Amino acid sequence: MKGNIALVEGESPKNNKNKSLKKTLYKQRYLILMILPFIIWVIVFKYIPLWGWSIAFQDYKPKPGLSMFDYPFVGLKHFINLFKDPMFYQVMRNTLAMSFMQLIFGFPLPIIFAILLNELKGIRFKKLVQTVSYLPHFVSWVIVAGLFTTMLSNDGIVNEILLKLNLIDSPISFFAIPKYFWGICTSSEIWKELGWNSIIFLAAIAGISPDLYEAARVDGANRWKSIWHITLPGIRDTILVILVLNIGWIISIGFEKQYLMGNSLVQDYSKVLDLYVLEYGIRLGRYSFGTAIGIFKSVVSIVLLVSANKLSKAINGKAVI
């Protein structure tokens, strides 16, 4: 009926749609103004730098008087060199190993911690535990590396405990044995971010209606059954979103902890992709090679993110992104 009136008055559906859009934009003008600085920030710092990807297809060496367009196009030369380098496969092995360890152990622990924290009854004790668990997030990796180096040294507290418990006969040099390095890095990451990563799950738990717990108690459910049938289903969507995002970051593991805790004795297990970019790309002035690695990382991350999203849709029935 409305469409007929619009046609009679000479208004096409397209014009009506445009008017509706303008009306909506006017109503939300303050929200749009508030979000505008963030949109500009994303464009300036995230999208405009993508223009620099072009040097991955050139032999770029910064020289006075030359612009990026003055360097010859070399095609996929730097990508081919990357895949021919045996070191690349070693750093990929280390990166994937530490990422998967972080995903297997570091992802579920904040969920478990948030659930257990939610079950605490004493408000003061609960806030104290929350605050203490968040603090390591604000500690720099330099300090974290120093703490772990001290604790795991030959005369550190870990060796002392193991000796007193008669679990070992002599102190273990943890930082001199390569097979321990992945575990040390994963443990340090979990210790540093456990409390911080649990915040989002605590927020999700807080959004669950208390009536559901009350109804479960009336039906005779104990705490474990309430967690299994109410808490976990209530935060399932949040868990899936965080899991999909974490999968997208699998090969972007960073280099701070590996750089600070690594040494020449464990370098075969400590070098990761980001450290490889730093040492073999930027420090040696091979900017084109470093950019090629960055493009490779971005493409793999997008593929992983899309795949995880599709897998989530197949399992859960709806896409996360």
Secondary structure, 3 states (H helix, E strand, C coil): CHHHHHHHCCCCHHHHHHHHHHHHHHHCHHHHHHHHHHHHHHHHHHHHHHHHHHHHHECCCCCCCCCHHHCCECCCHHHHHHHHCHHHHHHHHHHHHHHHHHHHHHCHHHHHHHHHHHHCCCHHHHHHHHHHHHHHHHCCHHHHHHHHHHHCCCCCHHHHHHHHCCCCCCCCCHHHCHHHHHHHHHHHHHHHHHHHHHHHHHHHHHCCCHHHHHHHHHCCCCHHHHHHHHHHHHCHHHHHHHHHHHHHCCCCCCCHHHHHHCCCCCHHHHCCHHHHHHHHHHCCCCHHHHHHHHHHHHHHHHHHHHHHHHHHHHHHCCCCC
